[in-house]
Amino acid sequence: MSQFGTDPERLLAMPVRLFWSMAKAVDRIRAGEELALYDAFSIAQAEGEIRNEYREALRERLGTVTRREKPRSSSDDILAALVPLEG
């Protein structure tokens, strides 16, 4: 039941078609995970260049995890804020 992300009572209360569509989705996700493991084990036995290409393909699939934003203020702005106000 944990693969559905809900408790058994809620599963029993949901419409049958929704339950089976969720079950198929879970099965597709598991198949994808197993296929990825199969690929990884197959590549582990492959030659060096094929391994490197596969590794780079995986890195591309990961994409950019973090994004560095441009600083919101320059060092001149920070120093200007430290100068006491006249008045």
N, CA, C and O of each residue as an XYZ file, in Angstrom:
348
protein
N       0.809     -1.195      0.000
C       0.000      0.000      0.000
C       0.859      1.269      0.000
O       0.401      2.325     -0.436
N       2.080      1.171      0.479
C       2.902      2.376      0.574
C       3.244      2.960     -0.792
O       3.514      4.157     -0.894
N       3.238      2.152     -1.832
C       3.563      2.682     -3.155
C       2.515      3.652     -3.660
O       2.793      4.424     -4.578
N       1.316      3.638     -3.092
C       0.264      4.559     -3.501
C       0.330      5.881     -2.739
O      -0.307      6.855     -3.140
N       1.078      5.924     -1.665
C       1.225      7.149     -0.897
C      -0.019      7.536     -0.104
O      -0.219      8.716      0.183
N      -0.852      6.574      0.252
C      -2.051      6.852      1.031
C      -2.370      5.655      1.913
O      -1.791      4.580      1.753
N      -3.277      5.846      2.827
C      -3.619      4.759      3.744
C      -4.656      3.816      3.124
O      -5.341      4.204      2.178
N      -4.784      2.591      3.636
C      -5.704      1.603      3.058
C      -7.163      2.054      3.020
O      -7.882      1.713      2.081
N      -7.611      2.807      4.015
C      -9.005      3.263      4.037
C      -9.313      4.169      2.847
O     -10.374      4.068      2.231
N      -8.374      5.049      2.536
C      -8.588      5.946      1.395
C      -8.552      5.176      0.078
O      -9.278      5.506     -0.860
N      -7.704      4.146      0.013
C      -7.677      3.325     -1.200
C      -9.007      2.617     -1.414
O      -9.514      2.549     -2.533
N      -9.570      2.090     -0.323
C     -10.849      1.397     -0.436
C     -11.984      2.346     -0.799
O     -12.967      1.931     -1.413
N     -11.857      3.602     -0.427
C     -12.917      4.576     -0.674
C     -12.862      5.176     -2.085
O     -13.844      5.756     -2.548
N     -11.724      5.039     -2.765
C     -11.610      5.673     -4.080
C     -12.307      4.846     -5.167
O     -12.470      3.634     -5.024
N     -12.714      5.510     -6.250
C     -13.349      4.799     -7.355
C     -12.406      3.735     -7.942
O     -11.188      3.906     -7.959
N     -12.996      2.651     -8.415
C     -12.223      1.517     -8.913
C     -11.326      1.923    -10.088
O     -10.171      1.505    -10.158
N     -11.852      2.732    -11.004
C     -11.054      3.137    -12.166
C      -9.831      3.949    -11.753
O      -8.758      3.803    -12.338
N      -9.996      4.806    -10.743
C      -8.871      5.591    -10.249
C      -7.822      4.678     -9.624
O      -6.623      4.848     -9.845
N      -8.287      3.710     -8.845
C      -7.359      2.766     -8.219
C      -6.526      2.048     -9.282
O      -5.303      1.977     -9.163
N      -7.176      1.518    -10.318
C      -6.449      0.762    -11.332
C      -5.545      1.659    -12.164
O      -4.488      1.211    -12.609
N      -5.924      2.902    -12.385
C      -5.029      3.796    -13.109
C      -3.797      4.117    -12.263
O      -2.692      4.242    -12.790
N      -3.991      4.248    -10.958
C      -2.845      4.454    -10.062
C      -1.957      3.219    -10.040
O      -0.731      3.331    -10.046
N      -2.573      2.040    -10.014
C      -1.798      0.800    -10.003
C      -0.949      0.679    -11.266
O       0.204      0.251    -11.206
N      -1.519      1.056    -12.404
C      -0.759      1.006    -13.659
C       0.384      2.023    -13.643
O       1.478      1.746    -14.135
N       0.122      3.193    -13.078
C       1.167      4.219    -13.001
C       2.320      3.741    -12.124
O       3.486      3.930    -12.470
N       1.998      3.128    -10.998
C       3.029      2.595    -10.103
C       3.830      1.520    -10.827
O       5.054      1.467    -10.709
N       3.142      0.667    -11.573
C       3.822     -0.390    -12.316
C       4.762      0.194    -13.364
O       5.865     -0.317    -13.555
N       4.337      1.264    -14.051
C       5.203      1.912    -15.040
C       6.435      2.518    -14.380
O       7.541      2.424    -14.913
N       6.241      3.139    -13.219
C       7.373      3.736    -12.505
C       8.364      2.659    -12.097
O       9.572      2.828    -12.270
N       7.862      1.548    -11.554
C       8.747      0.442    -11.171
C       9.481     -0.130    -12.380
O      10.671     -0.437    -12.299
N       8.782     -0.272    -13.488
C       9.423     -0.789    -14.702
C      10.544      0.141    -15.151
O      11.605     -0.315    -15.575
N      10.304      1.437    -15.056
C      11.345      2.400    -15.413
C      12.562      2.287    -14.513
O      13.697      2.360    -14.984
N      12.329      2.107    -13.221
C      13.433      1.951    -12.278
C      14.213      0.670    -12.553
O      15.443      0.671    -12.525
N      13.496     -0.423    -12.818
C      14.160     -1.693    -13.103
C      14.943     -1.631    -14.416
O      16.028     -2.201    -14.521
N      14.396     -0.945    -15.405
C      15.100     -0.796    -16.669
C      16.379      0.019    -16.480
O      17.411     -0.280    -17.081
N      16.300      1.045    -15.644
C      17.493      1.846    -15.362
C      18.559      1.004    -14.671
O      19.744      1.134    -14.978
N      18.146      0.137    -13.734
C      19.108     -0.753    -13.077
C      19.715     -1.735    -14.070
O      20.917     -2.001    -14.035
N      18.884     -2.270    -14.949
C      19.378     -3.190    -15.966
C      20.419     -2.503    -16.844
O      21.475     -3.066    -17.132
N      20.106     -1.279    -17.265
C      21.058     -0.521    -18.084
C      22.371     -0.292    -17.339
O      23.454     -0.424    -17.910
N      22.258      0.052    -16.057
C      23.460      0.319    -15.266
C      24.322     -0.933    -15.136
O      25.544     -0.860    -15.267
N      23.696     -2.077    -14.881
C      24.461     -3.319    -14.769
C      25.079     -3.711    -16.112
O      26.199     -4.222    -16.157
N      24.358     -3.476    -17.191
C      24.879     -3.804    -18.522
C      26.063     -2.916    -18.869
O      27.059     -3.386    -19.419
N      25.955     -1.644    -18.549
C      27.027     -0.692    -18.854
C      28.265     -0.994    -18.016
O      29.387     -0.768    -18.469
N      28.073     -1.502    -16.804
C      29.211     -1.817    -15.936
C      30.131     -2.848    -16.585
O      31.323     -2.898    -16.279
N      29.590     -3.658    -17.467
C      30.393     -4.681    -18.140
C      30.875     -4.229    -19.508
O      31.557     -4.984    -20.201
N      30.537     -3.026    -19.905
C      30.881     -2.519    -21.235
C      32.289     -1.923    -21.246
O      32.952     -1.826    -20.213
N      32.718     -1.531    -22.430
C      34.031     -0.911    -22.602
C      34.025      0.528    -22.084
O      32.961      1.097    -21.840
N      35.199      1.108    -21.918
C      35.368      2.430    -21.329
C      34.621      3.547    -22.016
O      33.975      4.348    -21.340
N      34.684      3.634    -23.347
C      34.049      4.733    -24.063
C      32.524      4.674    -23.931
O      31.872      5.707    -23.773
N      31.966      3.480    -23.996
C      30.517      3.323    -23.856
C      30.084      3.745    -22.454
O      29.051      4.393    -22.286
N      30.871      3.380    -21.461
C      30.568      3.792    -20.078
C      30.564      5.309    -19.951
O      29.666      5.887    -19.338
N      31.571      5.948    -20.533
C      31.661      7.404    -20.440
C      30.469      8.084    -21.110
O      29.927      9.057    -20.586
N      30.064      7.565    -22.275
C      28.909      8.137    -22.966
C      27.640      7.972    -22.137
O      26.825      8.890    -22.057
N      27.475      6.822    -21.529
C      26.293      6.565    -20.698
C      26.286      7.492    -19.476
O      25.249      8.035    -19.096
N      27.455      7.657    -18.878
C      27.559      8.540    -17.705
C      27.189      9.973    -18.060
O      26.474     10.639    -17.311
N      27.674     10.443    -19.200
C      27.344     11.800    -19.639
C      25.853     11.933    -19.956
O      25.247     12.967    -19.676
N      25.267     10.890    -20.537
C      23.831     10.922    -20.815
C      23.034     11.018    -19.522
O      22.034     11.732    -19.458
N      23.477     10.297    -18.489
C      22.798     10.375    -17.184
C      22.931     11.774    -16.590
O      21.975     12.303    -16.023
N      24.099     12.365    -16.718
C      24.288     13.720    -16.193
C      23.397     14.722    -16.912
O      22.870     15.647    -16.294
N      23.229     14.536    -18.217
C      22.320     15.416    -18.962
C      20.886     15.259    -18.476
O      20.156     16.241    -18.345
N      20.485     14.010    -18.208
C      19.126     13.754    -17.724
C      18.895     14.393    -16.363
O      17.784     14.830    -16.062
N      19.949     14.451    -15.529
C      19.812     15.100    -14.222
C      19.533     16.583    -14.376
O      18.752     17.159    -13.619
N      20.169     17.194    -15.351
C      19.960     18.617    -15.570
C      20.636     19.452    -14.502
O      21.486     18.972    -13.752
N      20.240     20.703    -14.453
C      20.784     21.623    -13.467
C      19.958     21.535    -12.203
O      18.755     21.798    -12.209
N      20.609     21.167    -11.128
C      19.908     20.989     -9.866
C      19.780     22.312     -9.123
O      18.738     22.600     -8.535
N      20.823     23.104     -9.149
C      20.787     24.404     -8.475
C      21.031     25.506     -9.497
O      21.591     25.279    -10.569
N      20.603     26.681     -9.138
C      20.788     27.824    -10.019
C      21.436     28.934     -9.219
O      20.983     29.276     -8.126
N      22.485     29.485     -9.766
C      23.163     30.600     -9.102
C      22.622     31.886     -9.690
O      22.682     32.118    -10.897
N      22.095     32.707     -8.813
C      21.552     33.983     -9.261
C      22.633     35.059     -9.216
O      23.592     34.978     -8.449
N      22.449     36.049    -10.047
C      23.353     37.181    -10.061
C      23.220     37.923     -8.732
O      22.107     38.089     -8.233
N      24.344     38.374     -8.146
C      24.258     39.108     -6.887
C      23.305     40.294     -7.004
O      23.274     40.978     -8.026
N      22.544     40.524     -5.970
C      21.531     41.579     -6.011
C      22.097     42.964     -5.758
O      21.472     43.973     -6.086
N      23.285     43.005     -5.171
C      23.900     44.313     -4.961
C      25.407     44.173     -5.152
O      25.995     43.130     -4.864
N      26.009     45.238     -5.640
C      27.452     45.236     -5.869
C      28.175     45.597     -4.577
O      27.551     46.007     -3.598
N      29.476     45.442     -4.585
C      30.254     45.800     -3.389
C      30.166     47.298     -3.125
O      30.214     47.718     -1.969
N      30.038     48.113     -4.169
C      29.883     49.558     -3.988
C      28.584     49.879     -3.257
O      28.548     50.769     -2.408
N      27.512     49.148     -3.592
C      26.230     49.357     -2.918
C      26.335     48.997     -1.437
O      25.765     49.680     -0.585
N      27.056     47.935     -1.137
C      27.206     47.508      0.259
C      28.017     48.539      1.029
O      27.651     48.902      2.147
N      29.116     49.019      0.445
C      29.940     50.030      1.117
C      29.176     51.328      1.309
O      29.325     51.992      2.335
N      28.366     51.691      0.340
C      27.576     52.917      0.458
C      26.580     52.807      1.607
O      26.290     53.805      2.267
N      26.065     51.639      1.851
C      25.116     51.442      2.937
C      25.792     51.530      4.294
O      25.137     51.833      5.292
N      27.095     51.270      4.349
C      27.834     51.322      5.615
C      28.224     52.727      6.012
O      28.508     52.977      7.183
N      28.247     53.664      5.053
C      28.615     55.051      5.345
C      27.467     55.679      6.132
O      26.305     55.592      5.733
N      27.811     56.320      7.267
C      26.737     56.928      8.085
C      25.981     58.020      7.311
O      26.563     58.772      6.530
N      24.706     58.076      7.551
C      23.864     59.083      6.892
C      24.136     60.445      7.502
O      24.310     60.582      8.713
N      24.171     61.463      6.625
C      24.343     62.831      7.123
C      22.964     63.392      7.455
O      21.973     63.093      6.789
N      22.928     64.173      8.451
C      21.647     64.798      8.696
C      21.460     65.262     10.009
O      20.404     65.810     10.325
